[in-house]
Amino acid sequence: MIPVTDQLQRQVQLSQPPQRIISTVPSQTELLYSLGLEQQVTGITKFCVHPPHWKKTKTIIGGTKNLHLDKIKALAPDLVIANKEENLETEINELAKDFPVFVSDVTNLPSALDMIESVGRLTGTAEKATALIDTITTGFNKMDTIVLPKRTAYLIWQEPYMTVGGDTFIHDMLQRCGCINVFANSLRYPQTTIAELQSLEVELLLLSTEPYPFQQKHVNALQTLLPGTTIALVDGEYFSWYGSRLCAAPAYFTQLLAQLSR
């Protein structure tokens, strides 16, 4: 028996390592690939873009918040891996009636590492999970002296503009870069305006490539409205993906901070 407590404090028990895994979260799909579970993963969402070839070889089971429950049930998974924030509670509860479901709740780096460790134990890949955790931990430890102490806002959406509060994984990544999140006292993903960004005296404005696909044209447009603010386009996967993408995140952050500090 493989007993694991997920991050909602629910017991998930498997009699043996799973052979038919469904992933409903892109960053956790990439983690399963990094753990060597090519054959075991049978279904992924349409947003699971890493690794690219899985979109052709795995069954697409809808979007993160619009799962095709009939397709999932037809695949008869022996493990579903989900996330509290990215999936709908009603859909996950429906799946949990028939299948073992592990639900993550990642808000910072420690909880991301805990998730990786748990998924490794559940899937019989504990040694590979430990190696990933060691790589991630070492990478972030080397970032300790790299800081960019600027009043920062991070945009994830426009019309309306939306940013990140102090209880999010992205906030934790910003802190590890030494940035001062001006919305740290807010929760989740508050709306904001150009006028508010001006009143908060934002020095650094980061536009994420996801979930809204900000591009350089958005940087240029906002720069005219906020001439005194440094505005940069950033790869949202490194700020918001909490699986094995974290292995490469410290190097990305280091390069980004070097560019912004010039």
Backbone torsions as a table, in degrees:
resi	resn	phi	psi	omega
1	MET	NA	135.2	178.1
2	ILE	-111.5	97.7	179.5
3	PRO	-94.2	130.0	177.5
4	VAL	-137.8	139.1	173.3
5	THR	-96.6	122.5	-178.8
6	ASP	-78.4	-176.8	-172.4
7	GLN	-83.4	4.9	167.7
8	LEU	-105.0	12.0	179.7
9	GLN	65.3	31.7	175.8
10	ARG	-99.7	141.7	178.7
11	GLN	-80.6	128.3	175.5
12	VAL	-119.9	119.5	-176.6
13	GLN	-124.5	129.8	176.7
14	LEU	-121.7	144.5	179.1
15	SER	-80.8	-21.4	177.9
16	GLN	-159.0	165.6	178.5
17	PRO	-55.6	136.3	-174.8
18	PRO	-67.3	145.8	179.0
19	GLN	-113.3	-8.9	179.2
20	ARG	-137.5	94.2	-173.6
21	ILE	-106.3	135.4	172.4
22	ILE	-109.4	130.7	174.5
23	SER	-113.6	129.2	-178.4
24	THR	-109.1	13.3	-176.5
25	VAL	-138.3	124.7	-176.3
26	PRO	-54.4	-47.5	-175.9
27	SER	-67.5	-30.6	177.8
28	GLN	-79.9	-25.8	172.5
29	THR	-63.3	-45.4	177.8
30	GLU	-61.8	-36.7	176.7
31	LEU	-61.3	-45.0	-180.0
32	LEU	-60.5	-37.1	176.2
33	TYR	-64.3	-44.7	-179.1
34	SER	-65.1	-25.3	177.9
35	LEU	-84.0	2.2	175.8
36	GLY	81.8	26.3	-175.2
37	LEU	-99.2	42.4	-178.6
38	GLU	-56.1	-45.7	-175.6
39	GLN	-79.9	-29.5	-174.1
40	GLN	-79.6	-30.1	-179.1
41	VAL	-77.2	123.7	-177.6
42	THR	-112.0	-24.4	-177.0
43	GLY	-140.5	140.9	179.8
44	ILE	-142.2	168.1	178.8
45	THR	-85.7	168.5	178.4
46	LYS	-68.7	-15.0	179.0
47	PHE	-93.2	-1.7	-179.8
48	CYS	-81.8	90.4	-172.1
49	VAL	-94.8	-8.2	177.7
50	HIS	-124.3	127.7	-3.4
51	PRO	-76.3	149.1	-174.5
52	PRO	-57.7	-36.5	-173.7
53	HIS	-71.5	-15.8	179.2
54	TRP	-67.9	-23.5	178.1
55	LYS	-63.6	-22.8	-179.5
56	LYS	-96.2	-23.6	-172.5
57	THR	-107.8	-11.0	-179.2
58	LYS	-113.0	155.9	176.1
59	THR	-73.7	129.3	177.7
60	ILE	-85.5	121.3	-171.8
61	ILE	-109.3	32.8	177.0
62	GLY	97.4	-162.2	177.3
63	GLY	-99.7	173.0	-176.2
64	THR	-61.4	-33.3	-179.6
65	LYS	-111.7	16.1	176.6
66	ASN	-147.3	62.9	-177.1
67	LEU	-71.5	140.7	174.6
68	HIS	-87.6	91.3	-173.5
69	LEU	-61.6	-32.5	179.2
70	ASP	-65.6	-39.0	178.2
71	LYS	-66.3	-41.0	-179.9
72	ILE	-63.9	-44.3	-179.4
73	LYS	-64.8	-34.9	178.7
74	ALA	-66.2	-28.2	179.2
75	LEU	-78.6	-12.4	178.2
76	ALA	47.9	58.6	-177.9
77	PRO	-67.2	149.8	171.6
78	ASP	-101.7	4.1	170.8
79	LEU	-162.5	131.4	172.3
80	VAL	-115.0	130.1	179.1
81	ILE	-111.0	120.9	-173.1
82	ALA	-131.6	-176.8	179.9
83	ASN	-143.2	139.0	-176.8
84	LYS	-58.0	-43.8	-175.2
85	GLU	-80.9	-40.7	-170.8
86	GLU	-83.9	-20.4	179.7
87	ASN	-111.7	161.3	178.0
88	LEU	-84.0	132.7	-178.4
89	GLU	-58.5	-38.7	-178.8
90	THR	-63.4	-41.1	-179.4
91	GLU	-69.4	-41.3	-179.9
92	ILE	-66.6	-40.3	178.1
93	ASN	-63.4	-36.6	177.9
94	GLU	-64.1	-43.3	179.1
95	LEU	-67.1	-34.9	-177.8
96	ALA	-66.8	-15.6	176.7
97	LYS	-68.1	-28.0	-173.8
98	ASP	-116.6	-21.3	-172.3
99	PHE	-136.8	154.3	172.1
100	PRO	-65.8	128.8	-178.7
101	VAL	-126.6	123.4	173.5
102	PHE	-99.5	122.0	-179.7
103	VAL	-112.1	123.1	176.7
104	SER	-91.3	158.8	175.8
105	ASP	-145.1	85.8	-170.4
106	VAL	-101.4	120.8	179.8
107	THR	-123.7	-7.6	-179.9
108	ASN	-161.9	178.6	-177.5
109	LEU	-63.0	-45.0	178.4
110	PRO	-57.3	-41.0	179.7
111	SER	-71.8	-27.8	173.9
112	ALA	-66.2	-43.7	179.4
113	LEU	-66.2	-36.6	176.3
114	ASP	-62.9	-41.4	178.1
115	MET	-62.1	-45.6	-179.4
116	ILE	-60.9	-42.6	179.4
117	GLU	-62.7	-43.4	-178.4
118	SER	-66.5	-43.4	178.8
119	VAL	-63.3	-38.2	176.7
120	GLY	-60.6	-44.1	178.9
121	ARG	-66.1	-41.8	-178.7
122	LEU	-63.5	-36.8	-172.4
123	THR	-98.9	7.0	179.0
124	GLY	72.0	25.8	-179.2
125	THR	-125.0	39.1	-174.3
126	ALA	-59.4	-39.7	-178.7
127	GLU	-65.3	-42.1	178.3
128	LYS	-66.0	-37.8	178.0
129	ALA	-63.3	-42.3	179.1
130	THR	-63.0	-39.5	178.2
131	ALA	-64.0	-40.6	177.3
132	LEU	-63.1	-44.7	-179.8
133	ILE	-60.6	-41.7	178.9
134	ASP	-62.8	-43.1	179.5
135	THR	-63.3	-45.0	-179.3
136	ILE	-64.3	-46.5	-178.3
137	THR	-61.6	-44.9	179.1
138	THR	-61.4	-42.8	-179.1
139	GLY	-61.9	-45.5	-179.7
140	PHE	-71.6	-32.8	177.1
141	ASN	-62.5	-33.7	179.9
142	LYS	-73.3	-12.5	179.8
143	MET	-86.9	-2.1	-171.1
144	ASP	-53.2	-34.4	-175.2
145	THR	-95.2	2.7	-178.4
146	ILE	-100.5	109.8	-177.9
147	VAL	-135.1	155.0	176.0
148	LEU	-136.6	78.9	-171.3
149	PRO	-73.7	74.2	177.9
150	LYS	-121.7	149.3	175.3
151	ARG	-67.6	114.4	-165.6
152	THR	-122.0	144.7	168.4
153	ALA	-129.6	145.2	-175.7
154	TYR	-124.7	114.9	-177.2
155	LEU	-95.0	132.9	177.6
156	ILE	-112.6	-8.2	-175.6
157	TRP	-156.8	159.5	170.9
158	GLN	-134.4	160.5	-176.0
159	GLU	54.6	63.4	1.5
160	PRO	-88.3	162.6	172.9
161	TYR	-65.8	136.7	177.0
162	MET	-130.9	144.6	-177.1
163	THR	-128.5	-162.9	-174.9
164	VAL	-124.2	135.5	178.4
165	GLY	-89.3	-177.3	-173.1
166	GLY	-78.0	-4.6	-180.0
167	ASP	-106.6	23.2	-177.6
168	THR	-110.9	158.6	176.7
169	PHE	-63.2	-38.4	179.5
170	ILE	-61.3	-40.6	177.3
171	HIS	-57.3	-42.7	179.8
172	ASP	-62.8	-39.8	177.9
173	MET	-65.9	-40.0	177.2
174	LEU	-61.0	-42.9	178.8
175	GLN	-61.3	-40.3	-178.8
176	ARG	-69.0	-18.1	173.3
177	CYS	-88.7	-1.1	-179.9
178	GLY	83.5	6.4	-179.2
179	CYS	-78.5	149.4	178.1
180	ILE	-102.4	104.3	-178.5
181	ASN	-73.3	113.8	-177.1
182	VAL	-70.1	-11.8	177.5
183	PHE	-105.9	22.9	-176.4
184	ALA	-61.5	-26.5	-179.5
185	ASN	-86.5	-1.8	177.3
186	SER	-94.1	163.5	179.7
187	LEU	-108.5	146.5	175.5
188	ARG	54.7	-119.0	-170.3
189	TYR	-128.4	77.8	-175.6
190	PRO	-71.5	152.2	172.3
191	GLN	-77.7	153.7	177.3
192	THR	-146.1	176.1	-179.1
193	THR	-137.4	166.1	175.8
194	ILE	-60.1	-42.2	-179.5
195	ALA	-60.6	-40.5	179.6
196	GLU	-68.6	-39.9	178.0
197	LEU	-61.1	-37.1	177.2
198	GLN	-67.5	-44.1	-177.5
199	SER	-67.8	-29.0	178.7
200	LEU	-82.9	-1.6	178.3
201	GLU	55.0	51.5	178.8
202	VAL	-67.2	124.7	179.8
203	GLU	-91.8	-31.8	-177.8
204	LEU	-131.6	122.3	179.0
205	LEU	-116.5	118.7	-179.3
206	LEU	-104.7	128.2	177.9
207	LEU	-105.8	121.2	-175.6
208	SER	-86.6	146.4	177.6
209	THR	-77.5	-6.0	175.7
210	GLU	-156.0	153.0	2.8
211	PRO	-73.0	-28.5	172.5
212	TYR	-81.6	133.5	-176.7
213	PRO	-81.5	70.0	176.0
214	PHE	-59.1	144.4	179.4
215	GLN	-130.8	176.5	-178.5
216	GLN	-59.6	-31.0	179.2
217	LYS	-63.0	-31.4	177.3
218	HIS	-72.2	-37.3	175.2
219	VAL	-58.9	-47.6	-177.8
220	ASN	-62.2	-41.8	-178.6
221	ALA	-66.4	-43.6	-179.2
222	LEU	-70.2	-28.2	-179.3
223	GLN	-64.2	-31.6	177.6
224	THR	-70.3	-28.8	179.8
225	LEU	-85.5	-26.0	-178.8
226	LEU	-127.8	67.9	-172.6
227	PRO	-63.7	-25.2	-178.4
228	GLY	-91.5	5.2	-176.6
229	THR	-108.6	136.5	171.0
230	THR	-76.6	123.7	-178.0
231	ILE	-120.9	132.5	-176.9
232	ALA	-140.5	146.7	173.8
233	LEU	-88.0	131.1	-179.0
234	VAL	-127.7	153.0	178.3
235	ASP	-76.6	108.0	-175.4
236	GLY	-63.5	-23.3	-179.3
237	GLU	-62.6	-34.9	-178.3
238	TYR	-76.0	-22.3	179.0
239	PHE	-92.5	-23.6	-171.8
240	SER	-123.5	-11.6	179.5
241	TRP	-88.7	124.5	-170.7
242	TYR	-111.2	25.7	175.5
243	GLY	-106.5	-137.7	-177.4
244	SER	-69.6	-12.3	173.0
245	ARG	-56.7	-24.3	179.6
246	LEU	-64.3	-19.4	177.3
247	CYS	-62.4	-35.0	-177.3
248	ALA	-97.3	-9.7	-175.7
249	ALA	-61.2	-45.4	-179.0
250	PRO	-57.9	-39.9	179.0
251	ALA	-66.3	-39.6	177.3
252	TYR	-64.0	-46.1	179.7
253	PHE	-61.4	-41.8	-179.7
254	THR	-60.7	-45.0	178.2
255	GLN	-65.4	-42.6	179.8
256	LEU	-62.4	-46.4	-178.2
257	LEU	-65.2	-35.3	176.9
258	ALA	-63.5	-41.1	179.1
259	GLN	-66.5	-42.5	-176.8
260	LEU	-72.1	-23.7	-177.1
261	SER	-86.4	-5.9	-179.5
262	ARG	-71.5	NA	NA
